[in-house]
Amino acid sequence: MILSEGLVLQAEKYWTGFIGGNVIPENNSCELYFEESDNEGFVGKLESYYPEVKYVNRLMTHSWGQKVIRFYDPDGNLIEVGTPV
């Protein structure tokens, strides 16, 4: 569900389909989603600043062409960064 100001709520069943496995929430059972047009550049910065980052999935491309990466921030929050759709 897309709400005002670009806030998106997504059911867990969609997450499991996207990542091809079970969702194991580490904190608060939610995901923060951001958009970035240069995901490759973002991944480079992420890995240089936080080399021990814990990935849910590394940079991948969905069937509809959107590139996404999912990882946990230092507090265990699930973060998704995708190219604009």
PyMOL Python script that loads the backbone (N, CA, C, O; Angstrom):
from pymol import cmd

cmd.read_pdbstr("""\
ATOM      1  N   MET A   1       0.851  -1.160   0.000  1.00  0.00           N
ATOM      2  CA  MET A   1       0.000   0.000   0.000  1.00  0.00           C
ATOM      3  C   MET A   1       0.903   1.231   0.000  1.00  0.00           C
ATOM      4  O   MET A   1       1.792   1.348   0.843  1.00  0.00           O
ATOM      5  N   ILE A   2       0.685   2.131  -0.920  1.00  0.00           N
ATOM      6  CA  ILE A   2       1.442   3.375  -0.977  1.00  0.00           C
ATOM      7  C   ILE A   2       0.591   4.479  -0.371  1.00  0.00           C
ATOM      8  O   ILE A   2      -0.517   4.751  -0.834  1.00  0.00           O
ATOM      9  N   LEU A   3       1.114   5.104   0.659  1.00  0.00           N
ATOM     10  CA  LEU A   3       0.410   6.165   1.359  1.00  0.00           C
ATOM     11  C   LEU A   3       0.958   7.519   0.911  1.00  0.00           C
ATOM     12  O   LEU A   3       1.822   7.585   0.036  1.00  0.00           O
ATOM     13  N   SER A   4       0.459   8.583   1.505  1.00  0.00           N
ATOM     14  CA  SER A   4       0.932   9.923   1.142  1.00  0.00           C
ATOM     15  C   SER A   4       2.417  10.073   1.455  1.00  0.00           C
ATOM     16  O   SER A   4       2.958   9.378   2.315  1.00  0.00           O
ATOM     17  N   GLU A   5       3.058  10.980   0.754  1.00  0.00           N
ATOM     18  CA  GLU A   5       4.474  11.273   0.931  1.00  0.00           C
ATOM     19  C   GLU A   5       5.379  10.093   0.602  1.00  0.00           C
ATOM     20  O   GLU A   5       6.532  10.059   1.030  1.00  0.00           O
ATOM     21  N   GLY A   6       4.867   9.125  -0.154  1.00  0.00           N
ATOM     22  CA  GLY A   6       5.699   8.009  -0.594  1.00  0.00           C
ATOM     23  C   GLY A   6       5.922   6.928   0.445  1.00  0.00           C
ATOM     24  O   GLY A   6       6.757   6.051   0.224  1.00  0.00           O
ATOM     25  N   LEU A   7       5.216   6.946   1.570  1.00  0.00           N
ATOM     26  CA  LEU A   7       5.336   5.896   2.574  1.00  0.00           C
ATOM     27  C   LEU A   7       4.661   4.639   2.047  1.00  0.00           C
ATOM     28  O   LEU A   7       3.505   4.681   1.628  1.00  0.00           O
ATOM     29  N   VAL A   8       5.381   3.518   2.066  1.00  0.00           N
ATOM     30  CA  VAL A   8       4.864   2.266   1.522  1.00  0.00           C
ATOM     31  C   VAL A   8       4.795   1.222   2.621  1.00  0.00           C
ATOM     32  O   VAL A   8       5.766   1.024   3.350  1.00  0.00           O
ATOM     33  N   LEU A   9       3.656   0.550   2.749  1.00  0.00           N
ATOM     34  CA  LEU A   9       3.490  -0.575   3.660  1.00  0.00           C
ATOM     35  C   LEU A   9       3.370  -1.831   2.816  1.00  0.00           C
ATOM     36  O   LEU A   9       2.621  -1.860   1.839  1.00  0.00           O
ATOM     37  N   GLN A  10       4.108  -2.871   3.192  1.00  0.00           N
ATOM     38  CA  GLN A  10       4.149  -4.082   2.384  1.00  0.00           C
ATOM     39  C   GLN A  10       3.950  -5.300   3.283  1.00  0.00           C
ATOM     40  O   GLN A  10       4.538  -5.378   4.362  1.00  0.00           O
ATOM     41  N   ALA A  11       3.139  -6.234   2.852  1.00  0.00           N
ATOM     42  CA  ALA A  11       2.886  -7.450   3.615  1.00  0.00           C
ATOM     43  C   ALA A  11       4.100  -8.379   3.548  1.00  0.00           C
ATOM     44  O   ALA A  11       4.819  -8.404   2.549  1.00  0.00           O
ATOM     45  N   GLU A  12       4.317  -9.131   4.610  1.00  0.00           N
ATOM     46  CA  GLU A  12       5.459 -10.042   4.689  1.00  0.00           C
ATOM     47  C   GLU A  12       5.481 -11.042   3.536  1.00  0.00           C
ATOM     48  O   GLU A  12       6.557 -11.425   3.075  1.00  0.00           O
ATOM     49  N   LYS A  13       4.303 -11.475   3.058  1.00  0.00           N
ATOM     50  CA  LYS A  13       4.270 -12.461   1.976  1.00  0.00           C
ATOM     51  C   LYS A  13       4.963 -11.927   0.725  1.00  0.00           C
ATOM     52  O   LYS A  13       5.529 -12.711  -0.037  1.00  0.00           O
ATOM     53  N   TYR A  14       4.934 -10.612   0.494  1.00  0.00           N
ATOM     54  CA  TYR A  14       5.633 -10.041  -0.658  1.00  0.00           C
ATOM     55  C   TYR A  14       7.143 -10.051  -0.434  1.00  0.00           C
ATOM     56  O   TYR A  14       7.905 -10.289  -1.372  1.00  0.00           O
ATOM     57  N   TRP A  15       7.580  -9.797   0.794  1.00  0.00           N
ATOM     58  CA  TRP A  15       9.019  -9.838   1.104  1.00  0.00           C
ATOM     59  C   TRP A  15       9.568 -11.225   0.806  1.00  0.00           C
ATOM     60  O   TRP A  15      10.609 -11.358   0.163  1.00  0.00           O
ATOM     61  N   THR A  16       8.864 -12.270   1.277  1.00  0.00           N
ATOM     62  CA  THR A  16       9.377 -13.628   1.069  1.00  0.00           C
ATOM     63  C   THR A  16       9.480 -13.956  -0.407  1.00  0.00           C
ATOM     64  O   THR A  16      10.406 -14.653  -0.821  1.00  0.00           O
ATOM     65  N   GLY A  17       8.548 -13.467  -1.206  1.00  0.00           N
ATOM     66  CA  GLY A  17       8.630 -13.672  -2.648  1.00  0.00           C
ATOM     67  C   GLY A  17       9.803 -12.944  -3.269  1.00  0.00           C
ATOM     68  O   GLY A  17      10.477 -13.487  -4.144  1.00  0.00           O
ATOM     69  N   PHE A  18      10.056 -11.724  -2.831  1.00  0.00           N
ATOM     70  CA  PHE A  18      11.140 -10.918  -3.393  1.00  0.00           C
ATOM     71  C   PHE A  18      12.511 -11.492  -3.049  1.00  0.00           C
ATOM     72  O   PHE A  18      13.398 -11.515  -3.902  1.00  0.00           O
ATOM     73  N   ILE A  19      12.696 -11.952  -1.820  1.00  0.00           N
ATOM     74  CA  ILE A  19      14.028 -12.419  -1.423  1.00  0.00           C
ATOM     75  C   ILE A  19      14.191 -13.928  -1.573  1.00  0.00           C
ATOM     76  O   ILE A  19      15.286 -14.457  -1.380  1.00  0.00           O
ATOM     77  N   GLY A  20      13.112 -14.620  -1.915  1.00  0.00           N
ATOM     78  CA  GLY A  20      13.200 -16.057  -2.145  1.00  0.00           C
ATOM     79  C   GLY A  20      13.459 -16.869  -0.890  1.00  0.00           C
ATOM     80  O   GLY A  20      14.089 -17.925  -0.960  1.00  0.00           O
ATOM     81  N   GLY A  21      12.992 -16.406   0.243  1.00  0.00           N
ATOM     82  CA  GLY A  21      13.197 -17.135   1.494  1.00  0.00           C
ATOM     83  C   GLY A  21      12.381 -16.504   2.603  1.00  0.00           C
ATOM     84  O   GLY A  21      11.601 -15.580   2.374  1.00  0.00           O
ATOM     85  N   ASN A  22      12.571 -17.015   3.801  1.00  0.00           N
ATOM     86  CA  ASN A  22      11.835 -16.517   4.951  1.00  0.00           C
ATOM     87  C   ASN A  22      12.373 -15.177   5.425  1.00  0.00           C
ATOM     88  O   ASN A  22      13.575 -14.923   5.349  1.00  0.00           O
ATOM     89  N   VAL A  23      11.499 -14.335   5.906  1.00  0.00           N
ATOM     90  CA  VAL A  23      11.884 -13.082   6.525  1.00  0.00           C
ATOM     91  C   VAL A  23      12.124 -13.368   8.004  1.00  0.00           C
ATOM     92  O   VAL A  23      11.254 -13.895   8.697  1.00  0.00           O
ATOM     93  N   ILE A  24      13.298 -13.017   8.466  1.00  0.00           N
ATOM     94  CA  ILE A  24      13.624 -13.201   9.879  1.00  0.00           C
ATOM     95  C   ILE A  24      13.882 -11.810  10.457  1.00  0.00           C
ATOM     96  O   ILE A  24      15.011 -11.322  10.416  1.00  0.00           O
ATOM     97  N   PRO A  25      12.848 -11.171  10.994  1.00  0.00           N
ATOM     98  CA  PRO A  25      13.028  -9.807  11.499  1.00  0.00           C
ATOM     99  C   PRO A  25      13.984  -9.780  12.678  1.00  0.00           C
ATOM    100  O   PRO A  25      13.896 -10.606  13.586  1.00  0.00           O
ATOM    101  N   GLU A  26      14.887  -8.831  12.654  1.00  0.00           N
ATOM    102  CA  GLU A  26      15.836  -8.685  13.746  1.00  0.00           C
ATOM    103  C   GLU A  26      15.372  -7.633  14.739  1.00  0.00           C
ATOM    104  O   GLU A  26      15.772  -7.651  15.903  1.00  0.00           O
ATOM    105  N   ASN A  27      14.521  -6.709  14.276  1.00  0.00           N
ATOM    106  CA  ASN A  27      14.115  -5.639  15.162  1.00  0.00           C
ATOM    107  C   ASN A  27      12.794  -5.047  14.666  1.00  0.00           C
ATOM    108  O   ASN A  27      12.709  -4.596  13.524  1.00  0.00           O
ATOM    109  N   ASN A  28      11.794  -5.046  15.493  1.00  0.00           N
ATOM    110  CA  ASN A  28      10.524  -4.370  15.246  1.00  0.00           C
ATOM    111  C   ASN A  28       9.720  -4.895  14.061  1.00  0.00           C
ATOM    112  O   ASN A  28       8.666  -4.336  13.757  1.00  0.00           O
ATOM    113  N   SER A  29      10.164  -5.920  13.396  1.00  0.00           N
ATOM    114  CA  SER A  29       9.401  -6.571  12.328  1.00  0.00           C
ATOM    115  C   SER A  29       8.896  -5.589  11.273  1.00  0.00           C
ATOM    116  O   SER A  29       7.743  -5.667  10.848  1.00  0.00           O
ATOM    117  N   CYS A  30       9.750  -4.676  10.856  1.00  0.00           N
ATOM    118  CA  CYS A  30       9.374  -3.739   9.805  1.00  0.00           C
ATOM    119  C   CYS A  30      10.577  -3.444   8.919  1.00  0.00           C
ATOM    120  O   CYS A  30      11.704  -3.826   9.234  1.00  0.00           O
ATOM    121  N   GLU A  31      10.324  -2.765   7.815  1.00  0.00           N
ATOM    122  CA  GLU A  31      11.373  -2.435   6.862  1.00  0.00           C
ATOM    123  C   GLU A  31      11.332  -0.946   6.552  1.00  0.00           C
ATOM    124  O   GLU A  31      10.256  -0.367   6.406  1.00  0.00           O
ATOM    125  N   LEU A  32      12.489  -0.335   6.453  1.00  0.00           N
ATOM    126  CA  LEU A  32      12.595   1.039   5.987  1.00  0.00           C
ATOM    127  C   LEU A  32      13.030   0.988   4.535  1.00  0.00           C
ATOM    128  O   LEU A  32      13.997   0.305   4.199  1.00  0.00           O
ATOM    129  N   TYR A  33      12.318   1.712   3.663  1.00  0.00           N
ATOM    130  CA  TYR A  33      12.586   1.666   2.235  1.00  0.00           C
ATOM    131  C   TYR A  33      13.008   3.034   1.741  1.00  0.00           C
ATOM    132  O   TYR A  33      12.388   4.044   2.073  1.00  0.00           O
ATOM    133  N   PHE A  34      14.079   3.062   0.937  1.00  0.00           N
ATOM    134  CA  PHE A  34      14.576   4.291   0.345  1.00  0.00           C
ATOM    135  C   PHE A  34      14.810   4.058  -1.139  1.00  0.00           C
ATOM    136  O   PHE A  34      15.020   2.924  -1.572  1.00  0.00           O
ATOM    137  N   GLU A  35      14.774   5.132  -1.915  1.00  0.00           N
ATOM    138  CA  GLU A  35      15.077   5.025  -3.341  1.00  0.00           C
ATOM    139  C   GLU A  35      16.369   5.763  -3.650  1.00  0.00           C
ATOM    140  O   GLU A  35      16.642   6.829  -3.099  1.00  0.00           O
ATOM    141  N   GLU A  36      17.163   5.172  -4.547  1.00  0.00           N
ATOM    142  CA  GLU A  36      18.456   5.714  -4.950  1.00  0.00           C
ATOM    143  C   GLU A  36      18.676   5.345  -6.406  1.00  0.00           C
ATOM    144  O   GLU A  36      18.643   4.165  -6.755  1.00  0.00           O
ATOM    145  N   SER A  37      18.900   6.333  -7.261  1.00  0.00           N
ATOM    146  CA  SER A  37      19.067   6.041  -8.688  1.00  0.00           C
ATOM    147  C   SER A  37      20.413   5.399  -9.003  1.00  0.00           C
ATOM    148  O   SER A  37      20.535   4.698 -10.007  1.00  0.00           O
ATOM    149  N   ASP A  38      21.427   5.622  -8.168  1.00  0.00           N
ATOM    150  CA  ASP A  38      22.751   5.029  -8.369  1.00  0.00           C
ATOM    151  C   ASP A  38      23.014   3.983  -7.287  1.00  0.00           C
ATOM    152  O   ASP A  38      23.793   4.218  -6.363  1.00  0.00           O
ATOM    153  N   ASN A  39      22.364   2.833  -7.408  1.00  0.00           N
ATOM    154  CA  ASN A  39      22.512   1.801  -6.378  1.00  0.00           C
ATOM    155  C   ASN A  39      23.923   1.239  -6.314  1.00  0.00           C
ATOM    156  O   ASN A  39      24.404   0.912  -5.229  1.00  0.00           O
ATOM    157  N   GLU A  40      24.595   1.119  -7.452  1.00  0.00           N
ATOM    158  CA  GLU A  40      25.969   0.611  -7.438  1.00  0.00           C
ATOM    159  C   GLU A  40      26.870   1.545  -6.622  1.00  0.00           C
ATOM    160  O   GLU A  40      27.688   1.086  -5.824  1.00  0.00           O
ATOM    161  N   GLY A  41      26.716   2.848  -6.826  1.00  0.00           N
ATOM    162  CA  GLY A  41      27.476   3.819  -6.047  1.00  0.00           C
ATOM    163  C   GLY A  41      27.126   3.752  -4.573  1.00  0.00           C
ATOM    164  O   GLY A  41      28.003   3.849  -3.715  1.00  0.00           O
ATOM    165  N   PHE A  42      25.836   3.584  -4.277  1.00  0.00           N
ATOM    166  CA  PHE A  42      25.400   3.463  -2.888  1.00  0.00           C
ATOM    167  C   PHE A  42      26.046   2.252  -2.220  1.00  0.00           C
ATOM    168  O   PHE A  42      26.540   2.346  -1.096  1.00  0.00           O
ATOM    169  N   VAL A  43      26.041   1.109  -2.922  1.00  0.00           N
ATOM    170  CA  VAL A  43      26.628  -0.115  -2.360  1.00  0.00           C
ATOM    171  C   VAL A  43      28.118   0.093  -2.093  1.00  0.00           C
ATOM    172  O   VAL A  43      28.628  -0.348  -1.063  1.00  0.00           O
ATOM    173  N   GLY A  44      28.809   0.752  -2.999  1.00  0.00           N
ATOM    174  CA  GLY A  44      30.226   1.031  -2.793  1.00  0.00           C
ATOM    175  C   GLY A  44      30.464   1.843  -1.527  1.00  0.00           C
ATOM    176  O   GLY A  44      31.365   1.534  -0.748  1.00  0.00           O
ATOM    177  N   LYS A  45      29.658   2.883  -1.321  1.00  0.00           N
ATOM    178  CA  LYS A  45      29.793   3.700  -0.110  1.00  0.00           C
ATOM    179  C   LYS A  45      29.432   2.904   1.133  1.00  0.00           C
ATOM    180  O   LYS A  45      30.124   2.980   2.148  1.00  0.00           O
ATOM    181  N   LEU A  46      28.342   2.137   1.055  1.00  0.00           N
ATOM    182  CA  LEU A  46      27.913   1.326   2.196  1.00  0.00           C
ATOM    183  C   LEU A  46      29.035   0.397   2.637  1.00  0.00           C
ATOM    184  O   LEU A  46      29.350   0.317   3.825  1.00  0.00           O
ATOM    185  N   GLU A  47      29.636  -0.305   1.682  1.00  0.00           N
ATOM    186  CA  GLU A  47      30.680  -1.275   2.025  1.00  0.00           C
ATOM    187  C   GLU A  47      31.967  -0.602   2.491  1.00  0.00           C
ATOM    188  O   GLU A  47      32.713  -1.185   3.277  1.00  0.00           O
ATOM    189  N   SER A  48      32.240   0.617   2.018  1.00  0.00           N
ATOM    190  CA  SER A  48      33.452   1.296   2.479  1.00  0.00           C
ATOM    191  C   SER A  48      33.279   1.843   3.894  1.00  0.00           C
ATOM    192  O   SER A  48      34.229   1.837   4.677  1.00  0.00           O
ATOM    193  N   TYR A  49      32.076   2.314   4.232  1.00  0.00           N
ATOM    194  CA  TYR A  49      31.815   2.832   5.579  1.00  0.00           C
ATOM    195  C   TYR A  49      31.514   1.733   6.595  1.00  0.00           C
ATOM    196  O   TYR A  49      31.882   1.847   7.764  1.00  0.00           O
ATOM    197  N   TYR A  50      30.845   0.666   6.149  1.00  0.00           N
ATOM    198  CA  TYR A  50      30.408  -0.422   7.037  1.00  0.00           C
ATOM    199  C   TYR A  50      30.772  -1.775   6.420  1.00  0.00           C
ATOM    200  O   TYR A  50      29.892  -2.486   5.935  1.00  0.00           O
ATOM    201  N   PRO A  51      32.054  -2.138   6.433  1.00  0.00           N
ATOM    202  CA  PRO A  51      32.467  -3.392   5.775  1.00  0.00           C
ATOM    203  C   PRO A  51      31.857  -4.647   6.395  1.00  0.00           C
ATOM    204  O   PRO A  51      31.857  -5.701   5.758  1.00  0.00           O
ATOM    205  N   GLU A  52      31.346  -4.563   7.600  1.00  0.00           N
ATOM    206  CA  GLU A  52      30.750  -5.721   8.273  1.00  0.00           C
ATOM    207  C   GLU A  52      29.236  -5.761   8.131  1.00  0.00           C
ATOM    208  O   GLU A  52      28.564  -6.442   8.906  1.00  0.00           O
ATOM    209  N   VAL A  53      28.688  -5.043   7.153  1.00  0.00           N
ATOM    210  CA  VAL A  53      27.234  -4.967   6.978  1.00  0.00           C
ATOM    211  C   VAL A  53      26.645  -6.375   6.824  1.00  0.00           C
ATOM    212  O   VAL A  53      27.218  -7.225   6.142  1.00  0.00           O
ATOM    213  N   LYS A  54      25.507  -6.605   7.459  1.00  0.00           N
ATOM    214  CA  LYS A  54      24.814  -7.890   7.380  1.00  0.00           C
ATOM    215  C   LYS A  54      23.713  -7.778   6.332  1.00  0.00           C
ATOM    216  O   LYS A  54      22.760  -7.019   6.508  1.00  0.00           O
ATOM    217  N   TYR A  55      23.843  -8.537   5.237  1.00  0.00           N
ATOM    218  CA  TYR A  55      22.914  -8.456   4.121  1.00  0.00           C
ATOM    219  C   TYR A  55      21.742  -9.411   4.274  1.00  0.00           C
ATOM    220  O   TYR A  55      21.894 -10.526   4.772  1.00  0.00           O
ATOM    221  N   VAL A  56      20.579  -8.962   3.844  1.00  0.00           N
ATOM    222  CA  VAL A  56      19.449  -9.844   3.595  1.00  0.00           C
ATOM    223  C   VAL A  56      19.620 -10.372   2.179  1.00  0.00           C
ATOM    224  O   VAL A  56      19.540 -11.577   1.939  1.00  0.00           O
ATOM    225  N   ASN A  57      19.857  -9.462   1.247  1.00  0.00           N
ATOM    226  CA  ASN A  57      20.289  -9.835  -0.108  1.00  0.00           C
ATOM    227  C   ASN A  57      21.168  -8.723  -0.651  1.00  0.00           C
ATOM    228  O   ASN A  57      20.915  -7.538  -0.434  1.00  0.00           O
ATOM    229  N   ARG A  58      22.202  -9.136  -1.358  1.00  0.00           N
ATOM    230  CA  ARG A  58      23.073  -8.164  -2.019  1.00  0.00           C
ATOM    231  C   ARG A  58      22.324  -7.582  -3.200  1.00  0.00           C
ATOM    232  O   ARG A  58      21.206  -8.001  -3.500  1.00  0.00           O
ATOM    233  N   LEU A  59      22.934  -6.617  -3.870  1.00  0.00           N
ATOM    234  CA  LEU A  59      22.277  -5.940  -4.980  1.00  0.00           C
ATOM    235  C   LEU A  59      21.768  -6.953  -5.993  1.00  0.00           C
ATOM    236  O   LEU A  59      22.522  -7.793  -6.484  1.00  0.00           O
ATOM    237  N   MET A  60      20.481  -6.862  -6.300  1.00  0.00           N
ATOM    238  CA  MET A  60      19.829  -7.774  -7.243  1.00  0.00           C
ATOM    239  C   MET A  60      18.877  -6.974  -8.111  1.00  0.00           C
ATOM    240  O   MET A  60      18.550  -5.830  -7.795  1.00  0.00           O
ATOM    241  N   THR A  61      18.438  -7.566  -9.193  1.00  0.00           N
ATOM    242  CA  THR A  61      17.482  -6.918 -10.085  1.00  0.00           C
ATOM    243  C   THR A  61      16.228  -7.768 -10.161  1.00  0.00           C
ATOM    244  O   THR A  61      16.279  -8.945 -10.515  1.00  0.00           O
ATOM    245  N   HIS A  62      15.096  -7.154  -9.822  1.00  0.00           N
ATOM    246  CA  HIS A  62      13.806  -7.849  -9.924  1.00  0.00           C
ATOM    247  C   HIS A  62      13.421  -8.006 -11.393  1.00  0.00           C
ATOM    248  O   HIS A  62      13.990  -7.352 -12.268  1.00  0.00           O
ATOM    249  N   SER A  63      12.457  -8.873 -11.650  1.00  0.00           N
ATOM    250  CA  SER A  63      12.011  -9.146 -13.022  1.00  0.00           C
ATOM    251  C   SER A  63      11.483  -7.897 -13.728  1.00  0.00           C
ATOM    252  O   SER A  63      11.505  -7.840 -14.957  1.00  0.00           O
ATOM    253  N   TRP A  64      11.010  -6.896 -12.983  1.00  0.00           N
ATOM    254  CA  TRP A  64      10.485  -5.670 -13.588  1.00  0.00           C
ATOM    255  C   TRP A  64      11.570  -4.609 -13.757  1.00  0.00           C
ATOM    256  O   TRP A  64      11.280  -3.485 -14.167  1.00  0.00           O
ATOM    257  N   GLY A  65      12.833  -4.962 -13.438  1.00  0.00           N
ATOM    258  CA  GLY A  65      13.952  -4.080 -13.705  1.00  0.00           C
ATOM    259  C   GLY A  65      14.447  -3.248 -12.538  1.00  0.00           C
ATOM    260  O   GLY A  65      15.474  -2.581 -12.663  1.00  0.00           O
ATOM    261  N   GLN A  66      13.756  -3.262 -11.409  1.00  0.00           N
ATOM    262  CA  GLN A  66      14.193  -2.483 -10.254  1.00  0.00           C
ATOM    263  C   GLN A  66      15.365  -3.171  -9.566  1.00  0.00           C
ATOM    264  O   GLN A  66      15.307  -4.364  -9.269  1.00  0.00           O
ATOM    265  N   LYS A  67      16.439  -2.406  -9.314  1.00  0.00           N
ATOM    266  CA  LYS A  67      17.580  -2.920  -8.569  1.00  0.00           C
ATOM    267  C   LYS A  67      17.372  -2.611  -7.100  1.00  0.00           C
ATOM    268  O   LYS A  67      17.018  -1.487  -6.743  1.00  0.00           O
ATOM    269  N   VAL A  68      17.592  -3.612  -6.235  1.00  0.00           N
ATOM    270  CA  VAL A  68      17.412  -3.425  -4.794  1.00  0.00           C
ATOM    271  C   VAL A  68      18.514  -4.129  -4.010  1.00  0.00           C
ATOM    272  O   VAL A  68      19.110  -5.108  -4.461  1.00  0.00           O
ATOM    273  N   ILE A  69      18.754  -3.598  -2.838  1.00  0.00           N
ATOM    274  CA  ILE A  69      19.639  -4.222  -1.860  1.00  0.00           C
ATOM    275  C   ILE A  69      18.912  -4.139  -0.530  1.00  0.00           C
ATOM    276  O   ILE A  69      18.251  -3.143  -0.237  1.00  0.00           O
ATOM    277  N   ARG A  70      19.037  -5.188   0.276  1.00  0.00           N
ATOM    278  CA  ARG A  70      18.415  -5.204   1.607  1.00  0.00           C
ATOM    279  C   ARG A  70      19.475  -5.611   2.614  1.00  0.00           C
ATOM    280  O   ARG A  70      20.250  -6.537   2.379  1.00  0.00           O
ATOM    281  N   PHE A  71      19.500  -4.906   3.740  1.00  0.00           N
ATOM    282  CA  PHE A  71      20.498  -5.162   4.769  1.00  0.00           C
ATOM    283  C   PHE A  71      19.969  -4.679   6.113  1.00  0.00           C
ATOM    284  O   PHE A  71      18.925  -4.030   6.182  1.00  0.00           O
ATOM    285  N   TYR A  72      20.694  -4.999   7.174  1.00  0.00           N
ATOM    286  CA  TYR A  72      20.332  -4.535   8.511  1.00  0.00           C
ATOM    287  C   TYR A  72      21.250  -3.380   8.900  1.00  0.00           C
ATOM    288  O   TYR A  72      22.461  -3.441   8.685  1.00  0.00           O
ATOM    289  N   ASP A  73      20.672  -2.337   9.470  1.00  0.00           N
ATOM    290  CA  ASP A  73      21.502  -1.259   9.991  1.00  0.00           C
ATOM    291  C   ASP A  73      22.106  -1.714  11.320  1.00  0.00           C
ATOM    292  O   ASP A  73      21.749  -2.782  11.817  1.00  0.00           O
ATOM    293  N   PRO A  74      23.011  -0.929  11.905  1.00  0.00           N
ATOM    294  CA  PRO A  74      23.659  -1.372  13.151  1.00  0.00           C
ATOM    295  C   PRO A  74      22.704  -1.690  14.298  1.00  0.00           C
ATOM    296  O   PRO A  74      23.069  -2.421  15.219  1.00  0.00           O
ATOM    297  N   ASP A  75      21.473  -1.145  14.254  1.00  0.00           N
ATOM    298  CA  ASP A  75      20.484  -1.429  15.289  1.00  0.00           C
ATOM    299  C   ASP A  75      19.600  -2.617  14.967  1.00  0.00           C
ATOM    300  O   ASP A  75      18.714  -2.953  15.752  1.00  0.00           O
ATOM    301  N   GLY A  76      19.822  -3.268  13.818  1.00  0.00           N
ATOM    302  CA  GLY A  76      19.029  -4.421  13.441  1.00  0.00           C
ATOM    303  C   GLY A  76      17.786  -4.098  12.649  1.00  0.00           C
ATOM    304  O   GLY A  76      16.974  -4.991  12.408  1.00  0.00           O
ATOM    305  N   ASN A  77      17.601  -2.847  12.228  1.00  0.00           N
ATOM    306  CA  ASN A  77      16.450  -2.486  11.405  1.00  0.00           C
ATOM    307  C   ASN A  77      16.686  -2.930   9.973  1.00  0.00           C
ATOM    308  O   ASN A  77      17.785  -2.768   9.442  1.00  0.00           O
ATOM    309  N   LEU A  78      15.666  -3.485   9.348  1.00  0.00           N
ATOM    310  CA  LEU A  78      15.749  -3.937   7.972  1.00  0.00           C
ATOM    311  C   LEU A  78      15.630  -2.731   7.044  1.00  0.00           C
ATOM    312  O   LEU A  78      14.659  -1.978   7.111  1.00  0.00           O
ATOM    313  N   ILE A  79      16.635  -2.556   6.173  1.00  0.00           N
ATOM    314  CA  ILE A  79      16.676  -1.425   5.235  1.00  0.00           C
ATOM    315  C   ILE A  79      16.650  -1.975   3.818  1.00  0.00           C
ATOM    316  O   ILE A  79      17.382  -2.911   3.495  1.00  0.00           O
ATOM    317  N   GLU A  80      15.806  -1.391   2.973  1.00  0.00           N
ATOM    318  CA  GLU A  80      15.800  -1.706   1.542  1.00  0.00           C
ATOM    319  C   GLU A  80      16.081  -0.414   0.789  1.00  0.00           C
ATOM    320  O   GLU A  80      15.490   0.626   1.078  1.00  0.00           O
ATOM    321  N   VAL A  81      16.987  -0.492  -0.175  1.00  0.00           N
ATOM    322  CA  VAL A  81      17.277   0.640  -1.041  1.00  0.00           C
ATOM    323  C   VAL A  81      17.078   0.170  -2.464  1.00  0.00           C
ATOM    324  O   VAL A  81      17.750  -0.757  -2.917  1.00  0.00           O
ATOM    325  N   GLY A  82      16.150   0.808  -3.178  1.00  0.00           N
ATOM    326  CA  GLY A  82      15.837   0.405  -4.540  1.00  0.00           C
ATOM    327  C   GLY A  82      15.895   1.579  -5.502  1.00  0.00           C
ATOM    328  O   GLY A  82      15.776   2.738  -5.104  1.00  0.00           O
ATOM    329  N   THR A  83      16.078   1.258  -6.763  1.00  0.00           N
ATOM    330  CA  THR A  83      16.015   2.304  -7.775  1.00  0.00           C
ATOM    331  C   THR A  83      14.565   2.752  -7.910  1.00  0.00           C
ATOM    332  O   THR A  83      13.650   1.957  -7.696  1.00  0.00           O
ATOM    333  N   PRO A  84      14.347   4.017  -8.262  1.00  0.00           N
ATOM    334  CA  PRO A  84      12.966   4.507  -8.425  1.00  0.00           C
ATOM    335  C   PRO A  84      12.217   3.690  -9.475  1.00  0.00           C
ATOM    336  O   PRO A  84      12.779   3.299 -10.498  1.00  0.00           O
ATOM    337  N   VAL A  85      10.930   3.442  -9.200  1.00  0.00           N
ATOM    338  CA  VAL A  85      10.095   2.690 -10.149  1.00  0.00           C
ATOM    339  C   VAL A  85       9.113   3.597 -10.832  1.00  0.00           C
ATOM    340  O   VAL A  85       8.327   3.142 -11.664  1.00  0.00           O
TER     341      VAL A  85
END
""", "prot")
cmd.dss("prot")
cmd.show_as("cartoon", "prot")
cmd.util.cbc("prot")
cmd.orient("prot")
